[in-house]
Amino acid sequence: MTIRPLAGLTARSVGRDLLAGVTLLAIAVPLNIGYAQIAGLPPTAGLYALIVPTIIFVAVTSSRHVVASPDAAAAALVASSVGGLAVAGSDQYLVMAMAQAIISGIAFVVMAVFRLGFLANFLSAPILVGFVAGLALDILVSQIAKMLGVPIESGSEFLEKLGQLATGLPQTNVWALCISVGSLMILLVGRRWVRVAPWALVVIVVSTAVVAITGADQAGVDVLGEVTGGMPSVTWPILDWGTWIALVPSALALTLVTVAEGLLLSRSYGERHRYRTEPNRDLLAFGLTNIAAGASGSFAIGSSTSRSAAMEQAGARSQLPSIVTAAGTLLLLLFGTSALALIPSPAIGAVVAVAILPLLGIRELTRLWRVERGEFVVAAVCFAVTLLVGTIAGIAVAFVLALITVTRRAAAAPVDVLAAGEDGGAILETAGPGTLTAPGVLILRLSAPLFFANAASFVGAVKASVEAADAPVHHVVIDLESVTDADVTAAEALTGLRGWLTERGIRLAFSRPREHLLPRLGRLGIIAGELVFATNREAADSLSAAGPSEGPSATTPDASSPAGETSP
């Protein structure tokens, strides 16, 4: 694993990346303050995440575009999980959030050591869309309440929040509403004029000036208040073992969300800009970043889809913008915290609300409904469980649905009868129903690994093809070219098939096995002394000429020989 910090940075791109860093700083500061509030933590918990954890991520990651930072999903998970163990805003609550980040970081490191980066491919897009949309809608309700000046309990369930918002509408603060409407207009209209401008920063500056001039905070508008200045200090959460253990499930949930979203995001940018990414190195980066976050007064860190996209749009081609953000945040904490005290909560709510709108997945859900109703149902189930039951349940259901989806598709893998054709070429095309590949010979192809999920259906398809044949079958050949793996259940199913064929005077043979798989197929007993042919054409010509009761001189795999060798 070769680590090259700031890979992609050139003399020509330095200026552009520095400007992108200023844009990222302008976006990240108000968003991280907002996400810290969602998580029930002080503003400094969000700002500290932009310093030491960011620098560590830049130093280790293989991605040139992914921005590591607390995001909406992480904030909601922290609030829903830690909120059940301690009072939001208390010192114990902050310590638990720090411990949660450390546990998540350790889980990332373990996954990197055991090279489990492939798990990023396990959760399908519909599952992620549904899960993230559920989190986003829950957050949106909280932000709408903040924008209206209506008090609700951040640790409540979604339906409780919705009820509190509805009953609190008569208490709407007019000043908060005006600030929110103005903020939304700047954010939404401004982006149409100049897309790359730091409109979130403009909103924060303008709304803070309005509060300072009008004294809106005296009229009931909630403001950020005093923010502790200074550099983050290295610390370690002190908790009893029972509390550490209680935080493990939610920490693992945080890890899984970032594995699915962060690694896919990293791979996507790598493919788009034609550079190589390393999933296991990125797992290590997220691990060390989260450990650093927990040890420096912050909370769980994932990948920020919106900020990564903003960096790409700004023309960034390296992680230099993240370094600029870390330096700028440190200067803000050292010399500028007094400027943060009058930032109005309605403006922060507007910034966060606009940032998470794309996470509702309306476009993706509409497309799923239009092109694949089954996938839409999967996304809808994940959405409903995450929103109505909880984030941990949403993660569990997401993985169960992923397992069901994978197993269902593998179990329904096609089994095709192949046609010989008349030109004497390769036998790879599908034959019509009831036909033989060659006189007395039936060649069938399974387009999937042969394992417990599809073994029974495969054997059933072979039997059905034999019985449906419009002429006597003397030889059944199984094309193994697409079989990349097999297991004991498949071996047992093949043993039963072998007996069924023998009772009917039909001989079993195999063709086109992968050489590296031959020893394993022999040990399992999937190939047990049968003929093995290099090509389907060779099998068809040889067996059709041999007749029903005799076979040609054959090659059979020897389980004790090296991969790819056969014995005569």
C-alpha positions in Angstrom: 0.0 0.0 0.0 1.7 3.2 -1.3 0.5 6.4 0.4 0.9 9.6 -1.5 -0.7 12.5 0.3 -2.1 15.2 -2.0 -1.8 12.9 -5.1 -3.1 14.7 -8.2 -1.8 18.1 -7.1 0.2 19.9 -9.8 1.7 23.3 -10.2 -1.1 24.3 -12.5 -3.9 23.1 -10.2 -2.6 24.6 -6.9 -4.5 27.9 -7.3 -7.7 26.2 -8.3 -7.5 23.8 -5.3 -6.8 26.6 -2.9 -9.9 28.4 -4.1 -11.9 25.2 -3.7 -10.6 25.0 -0.2 -12.0 28.4 0.6 -15.4 27.3 -0.8 -15.2 24.1 1.3 -14.4 26.1 4.4 -17.4 28.3 3.8 -19.7 25.3 3.4 -18.3 23.1 6.1 -18.3 25.5 9.1 -22.0 26.2 9.1 -22.9 22.6 8.1 -20.8 21.1 10.8 -22.2 23.4 13.4 -25.7 22.4 12.2 -24.9 18.6 12.3 -23.4 19.0 15.8 -26.7 20.5 16.9 -28.6 17.6 15.2 -26.4 15.2 17.1 -27.2 17.0 20.4 -23.6 18.2 20.7 -21.9 21.6 21.2 -20.8 23.5 18.0 -17.1 22.8 18.8 -17.7 19.0 18.3 -18.5 19.8 14.7 -15.6 22.2 14.2 -13.0 20.0 15.8 -13.9 17.3 13.2 -12.5 19.7 10.6 -9.0 19.9 12.1 -7.0 16.8 13.3 -9.4 14.1 11.8 -9.4 15.9 8.4 -5.6 16.1 8.3 -5.3 12.3 9.1 -7.9 11.4 6.5 -6.0 13.5 3.8 -2.7 11.7 4.8 -4.1 8.2 4.4 -7.0 8.1 1.9 -6.6 7.0 -1.7 -9.4 9.3 -2.9 -8.6 12.7 -4.3 -12.2 14.0 -4.0 -14.0 12.4 -1.0 -14.5 14.8 1.9 -14.5 13.2 5.3 -16.8 15.0 7.8 -19.8 14.4 10.1 -22.8 14.3 7.9 -26.6 14.1 8.2 -26.7 10.4 8.5 -24.0 10.2 11.2 -25.6 13.1 13.2 -29.0 11.4 13.2 -27.5 8.1 14.2 -25.7 9.7 17.1 -28.8 11.5 18.3 -31.0 8.4 18.1 -28.5 6.0 19.7 -26.7 8.1 22.4 -29.9 10.0 23.1 -31.3 6.9 24.7 -28.4 6.6 27.1 -27.7 10.2 28.2 -29.3 13.6 28.2 -28.4 15.6 25.0 -26.0 18.4 25.7 -24.7 16.9 28.9 -21.0 16.1 29.5 -21.8 12.4 29.6 -23.5 12.7 26.3 -20.4 14.2 24.6 -18.2 11.5 26.2 -20.4 8.8 24.8 -20.4 10.3 21.4 -16.6 10.4 21.5 -16.5 6.8 22.6 -18.9 5.8 19.8 -16.6 7.4 17.2 -13.6 5.5 18.6 -15.4 2.1 18.5 -16.5 2.9 14.9 -12.8 3.8 14.1 -11.6 0.5 15.6 -14.2 -1.4 13.5 -12.9 0.3 10.4 -9.3 -0.6 11.2 -10.2 -4.2 11.8 -12.1 -4.3 8.4 -9.0 -2.8 6.7 -6.7 -5.4 8.3 -8.9 -8.3 7.1 -9.4 -6.6 3.7 -13.1 -6.3 3.9 -13.4 -3.5 1.4 -15.5 -5.6 -0.9 -18.4 -5.2 1.5 -19.0 -1.8 -0.1 -20.6 -3.7 -2.9 -23.1 -5.6 -0.7 -25.7 -2.9 -0.2 -27.5 -2.1 -3.4 -28.4 1.4 -4.5 -32.2 1.1 -3.7 -31.3 0.0 -0.1 -29.0 2.9 0.4 -31.5 5.3 -1.2 -34.3 4.2 1.2 -32.1 4.2 4.3 -30.6 7.6 3.7 -34.0 9.1 2.7 -35.5 7.9 6.0 -32.7 9.6 7.9 -33.0 12.8 5.8 -36.7 13.1 6.4 -36.3 12.7 10.1 -33.6 15.5 10.1 -35.7 17.7 7.9 -38.6 17.8 10.4 -36.2 18.9 13.1 -34.8 21.7 10.8 -38.2 22.9 9.8 -39.0 23.2 13.6 -35.8 25.2 14.0 -36.6 27.4 11.1 -40.1 28.2 12.6 -38.8 28.7 16.1 -40.9 25.8 17.3 -39.3 23.8 20.2 -39.3 20.0 19.8 -37.3 17.3 21.5 -34.4 16.3 19.3 -34.3 12.7 20.8 -37.9 11.9 20.0 -39.1 9.4 17.4 -40.2 10.7 14.0 -43.9 10.6 14.6 -43.5 12.3 18.0 -41.4 15.1 16.3 -44.1 15.5 13.7 -46.8 15.8 16.3 -44.8 18.3 18.3 -44.2 20.4 15.2 -47.9 20.3 14.3 -49.1 21.3 17.8 -46.3 24.0 18.0 -47.2 25.8 14.8 -49.3 28.5 16.6 -46.1 29.3 18.5 -44.2 30.1 15.3 -41.7 33.0 15.9 -42.2 35.7 13.2 -38.6 36.8 13.3 -37.4 33.2 12.9 -39.7 32.7 10.0 -38.5 35.8 8.3 -34.8 34.8 8.7 -35.6 31.3 7.4 -37.4 32.6 4.3 -34.6 35.0 3.5 -32.0 32.3 4.0 -33.8 29.9 1.7 -34.2 32.5 -1.0 -30.5 33.3 -0.9 -29.6 29.6 -1.0 -32.0 28.5 -3.7 -32.0 31.5 -5.9 -28.3 32.3 -5.4 -27.3 28.9 -6.6 -29.1 29.5 -9.9 -27.1 32.6 -10.5 -23.6 31.5 -9.4 -23.5 27.8 -8.6 -20.0 27.7 -7.1 -20.4 30.7 -4.7 -20.3 30.0 -1.0 -24.0 30.8 -0.4 -24.1 29.0 2.9 -21.4 31.4 4.2 -23.4 34.4 2.7 -26.5 33.2 4.6 -24.6 32.9 7.9 -23.0 36.3 7.6 -26.1 38.1 6.5 -28.4 36.5 9.1 -25.9 37.1 11.9 -25.7 40.8 10.8 -29.6 41.0 10.9 -29.7 39.6 14.4 -26.9 42.0 15.6 -28.7 45.1 14.1 -32.3 44.3 15.0 -31.8 42.5 18.3 -33.9 39.6 17.0 -32.4 37.3 19.7 -34.2 39.4 22.3 -37.4 38.7 20.4 -37.1 35.0 20.9 -34.9 33.9 18.0 -32.5 31.2 19.1 -28.8 31.9 18.5 -25.7 29.8 18.7 -24.4 31.5 21.8 -20.9 31.5 23.1 -18.5 29.0 21.4 -15.4 27.9 23.3 -12.3 28.9 21.5 -8.9 27.3 21.3 -7.3 24.3 19.8 -8.9 20.8 20.4 -7.1 18.9 23.1 -6.2 15.2 23.0 -8.4 13.3 25.4 -9.9 9.9 26.0 -13.5 9.1 27.0 -13.7 7.5 30.4 -16.7 5.2 30.7 -17.6 1.9 32.4 -17.4 -1.3 30.3 -21.2 -1.6 30.3 -21.6 1.7 28.5 -18.8 0.9 26.0 -20.6 -2.3 25.2 -24.0 -0.5 24.9 -22.4 1.8 22.3 -21.1 -1.0 20.0 -24.3 -1.7 18.0 -24.8 2.0 17.0 -21.0 2.4 16.3 -21.1 -0.6 14.0 -24.2 0.9 12.3 -22.2 4.1 11.7 -19.4 2.0 10.3 -21.6 0.1 7.9 -23.2 3.3 6.6 -19.9 4.8 5.8 -18.5 1.6 4.3 -21.5 1.5 1.9 -21.6 5.2 1.1 -18.0 6.3 1.5 -16.3 3.5 -0.5 -18.8 3.6 -3.3 -18.3 7.4 -3.5 -14.5 6.9 -3.5 -14.7 4.4 -6.3 -17.1 6.5 -8.3 -14.8 9.5 -8.3 -11.8 7.3 -9.1 -13.5 5.9 -12.1 -14.7 9.3 -13.3 -11.3 10.9 -13.1 -9.3 7.8 -14.0 -7.2 7.2 -11.0 -6.9 4.1 -8.8 -8.6 3.9 -5.4 -7.9 1.3 -2.7 -11.0 0.3 -0.7 -9.0 -1.2 2.2 -6.7 1.9 2.4 -9.8 4.1 2.6 -11.2 1.9 5.4 -8.0 2.5 7.3 -8.3 6.2 6.6 -11.9 6.3 8.0 -10.8 4.2 10.9 -7.9 6.5 12.0 -10.0 9.6 11.3 -12.8 8.4 13.6 -10.4 7.4 16.4 -8.8 10.9 16.1 -12.3 12.4 16.2 -13.2 10.6 19.4 -9.9 11.5 20.9 -10.2 15.2 20.1 -13.7 16.1 21.3 -15.7 15.3 18.1 -18.1 12.6 17.0 -18.5 10.0 14.2 -17.2 11.0 10.8 -18.3 9.6 7.5 -18.1 10.7 3.9 -19.9 13.9 2.8 -21.6 13.4 -0.6 -22.7 17.0 -0.9 -19.3 18.5 0.0 -17.4 16.0 -2.2 -19.6 17.0 -5.1 -19.0 20.7 -4.3 -15.3 20.1 -4.5 -15.5 18.4 -7.8 -17.7 21.3 -9.2 -15.1 23.8 -7.9 -12.4 22.0 -10.0 -10.5 20.4 -7.1 -8.2 17.5 -8.1 -6.5 16.7 -4.8 -7.2 16.8 -1.1 -5.6 20.3 -0.7 -9.0 21.9 -0.1 -9.4 19.8 3.0 -6.1 21.0 4.3 -7.2 24.6 3.7 -10.4 23.9 5.6 -8.5 22.5 8.5 -6.2 25.5 8.7 -9.1 28.0 8.3 -11.2 26.2 11.0 -8.2 26.3 13.4 -7.8 30.1 12.8 -11.5 30.5 13.4 -11.3 28.7 16.8 -8.2 30.6 17.8 -9.3 34.1 16.9 -12.9 34.3 15.6 -15.3 32.4 17.9 -16.9 35.6 19.1 -18.3 36.1 15.6 -20.2 32.9 16.0 -22.2 33.8 19.0 -25.1 35.6 17.2 -25.5 33.1 14.4 -29.3 32.4 14.4 -30.5 28.8 14.6 -33.1 29.3 11.9 -30.4 30.2 9.4 -28.4 27.1 10.3 -31.6 25.1 9.9 -32.1 26.5 6.4 -28.5 25.6 5.4 -28.8 22.1 6.7 -32.3 21.6 5.2 -31.1 22.7 1.7 -28.1 20.5 2.1 -30.1 17.3 2.9 -32.9 17.8 0.3 -31.0 15.7 -2.3 -30.7 12.9 0.3 -34.5 12.5 0.2 -33.9 10.6 -3.0 -37.1 11.7 -4.7 -35.6 11.5 -8.1 -34.1 8.1 -7.4 -37.3 6.7 -5.9 -39.4 8.0 -8.9 -37.0 6.3 -11.3 -37.2 3.0 -9.4 -41.0 3.2 -9.5 -40.8 3.7 -13.2 -38.3 1.1 -14.2 -38.3 -1.6 -11.4 -41.2 -1.9 -9.0 -39.5 -4.7 -7.0 -36.5 -2.5 -6.3 -38.8 0.4 -5.3 -40.5 -1.8 -2.7 -37.0 -2.7 -1.2 -36.2 1.0 -1.0 -39.6 1.8 0.5 -39.2 -0.8 3.2 -35.8 0.5 4.2 -37.2 4.0 4.2 -40.2 3.1 6.4 -38.2 1.0 8.9 -35.5 3.6 9.3 -38.0 6.4 9.7 -40.6 4.7 12.0 -38.6 2.1 13.9 -35.1 3.5 14.1 -31.7 3.7 12.5 -30.3 0.5 13.9 -33.4 -1.4 12.7 -33.0 0.3 9.4 -29.4 -1.0 9.1 -30.4 -4.5 10.1 -33.3 -4.6 7.6 -31.0 -3.2 4.9 -28.6 -6.0 5.3 -31.3 -8.7 5.5 -32.9 -7.3 2.3 -29.5 -7.3 0.6 -29.0 -10.9 1.6 -32.5 -11.9 0.4 -31.9 -10.0 -2.9 -28.5 -11.7 -3.6 -29.9 -15.1 -2.7 -33.1 -14.7 -4.7 -31.2 -13.7 -7.8 -28.6 -16.4 -7.4 -31.4 -19.0 -6.9 -33.0 -17.8 -10.1 -29.9 -18.0 -12.2 -30.7 -19.2 -15.8 -29.9 -22.7 -16.9 -29.7 -22.8 -20.7 -29.6 -25.7 -23.2 -27.0 -24.9 -25.8 -27.3 -25.3 -29.5 -24.6 -26.8 -31.7 -25.3 -24.8 -34.8 -24.4 -25.9 -38.3 -21.1 -24.2 -39.0 -19.0 -26.4 -36.6 -18.0 -23.4 -34.5 -18.1 -22.9 -30.7 -21.2 -24.0 -28.9 -22.3 -21.0 -26.8 -25.8 -20.0 -28.1 -29.1 -21.0 -26.4 -31.2 -23.7 -28.0 -35.0 -23.8 -28.3 -37.0 -25.7 -25.8 -37.0 -29.5 -26.1 -34.1 -29.7 -28.5 -30.8 -31.6 -28.0 -27.4 -30.0 -28.5 -26.2 -33.0 -30.6 -27.7 -36.4 -31.2 -28.1 -38.0 -27.8 -26.2 -35.1 -26.1 -27.6 -32.3 -23.9 -25.3 -29.5 -23.0 -26.5 -27.2 -20.2 -24.9 -24.0 -18.9 -25.5 -22.4 -15.4 -24.7 -18.7 -15.4 -23.8 -18.4 -11.7 -21.7 -20.0 -8.9 -23.2 -23.4 -7.9 -24.0 -23.2 -4.2 -26.7 -23.8 -1.6 -29.1 -21.2 -2.9 -29.4 -22.5 -6.5 -28.3 -26.2 -6.2 -31.8 -27.6 -6.0 -33.2 -25.4 -8.8 -30.3 -26.2 -11.0 -30.8 -30.0 -10.6 -34.5 -29.4 -11.2 -33.7 -27.6 -14.4 -31.4 -30.4 -15.6 -34.1 -33.0 -15.0 -36.8 -30.9 -16.7 -34.5 -30.4 -19.7 -33.9 -34.2 -20.0 -37.6 -35.0 -19.7 -38.6 -32.3 -22.2 -36.1 -33.4 -24.8 -37.7 -34.5 -28.1 -35.3 -37.3 -28.6 -33.5 -39.8 -26.3 -30.8 -38.3 -24.1 -27.7 -40.5 -23.6 -25.2 -37.9 -22.3 -25.7 -34.7 -20.2 -22.8 -32.2 -20.2 -22.7 -29.4 -17.7 -20.8 -26.3 -19.0 -18.8 -25.0 -16.0 -17.3 -21.9 -17.6 -19.6 -19.5 -15.6 -19.4 -21.5 -12.4 -16.8 -19.5 -10.3 -17.4 -21.4 -7.0 -19.2 -24.3 -5.5 -20.0 -25.7 -2.0 -20.9 -28.9 -0.2 -24.7 -28.4 -0.7 -24.0 -28.2 -4.5 -21.9 -31.4 -4.3 -24.8 -33.3 -2.5 -27.3 -32.0 -5.1 -25.0 -33.3 -7.9 -24.7 -36.7 -6.2 -28.5 -37.0 -6.3 -28.5 -35.8 -10.0 -25.9 -38.4 -10.8 -28.0 -41.2 -9.4 -31.1 -40.0 -11.2 -29.3 -39.9 -14.5 -27.7 -43.3 -14.0 -31.2 -44.9 -13.4 -32.1 -43.7 -16.8 -29.0 -44.8 -18.6 -27.6 -41.3 -19.0 -24.0 -40.5 -18.5 -22.9 -37.2 -16.9 -19.9 -35.2 -18.2 -18.5 -31.7 -17.8 -17.0 -29.0 -20.1 -15.0 -25.8 -19.8 -14.2 -25.9 -16.1 -12.0 -23.1 -14.7 -8.6 -24.6 -14.2 -8.0 -23.1 -10.7 -11.4 -24.6 -9.6 -10.7 -28.2 -10.7 -9.0 -29.4 -7.5 -11.9 -28.0 -5.4 -14.5 -29.6 -7.6 -12.7 -32.9 -7.3 -12.4 -32.7 -3.5 -16.1 -31.8 -3.1 -17.1 -34.7 -5.4 -18.9 -32.5 -7.9 -16.7 -34.0 -10.6 -16.3 -37.7 -9.6 -14.6 -39.6 -12.4 -16.7 -38.1 -15.2 -15.5 -37.0 -18.6 -14.2 -33.4 -18.7 -13.9 -31.6 -22.0 -12.0 -28.5 -22.9 -14.8 -27.1 -25.2 -18.5 -27.7 -25.7 -17.8 -28.6 -29.4 -15.4 -31.3 -28.3 -17.9 -32.7 -25.9 -20.7 -32.7 -28.5 -18.7 -34.3 -31.3 -17.0 -36.9 -29.1 -20.1 -38.0 -27.2 -22.5 -38.0 -30.1 -20.1 -40.2 -32.0 -19.6 -42.5 -29.0 -23.3 -43.5 -28.8 -25.4 -44.4 -25.8 -23.5 -47.2 -24.1 -19.8 -46.3 -24.6 -17.8 -43.2 -24.0 -14.6 -41.9 -25.6 -11.2 -42.0 -23.9 -11.6 -39.1 -21.5 -9.7 -36.8 -19.2 -11.0 -36.6 -15.6 -9.8 -34.2 -12.9 -7.4 -35.5 -10.3 -8.1 -33.7 -7.0 -4.6 -34.3 -5.9 -3.0 -32.8 -9.0 -2.1 -29.1 -9.3 -4.8 -26.7 -10.5 -5.7 -27.1 -14.1 -4.0 -30.5 -14.6 -6.0 -33.6 -15.6 -5.2 -37.3 -15.6 -5.8 -39.4 -18.8 
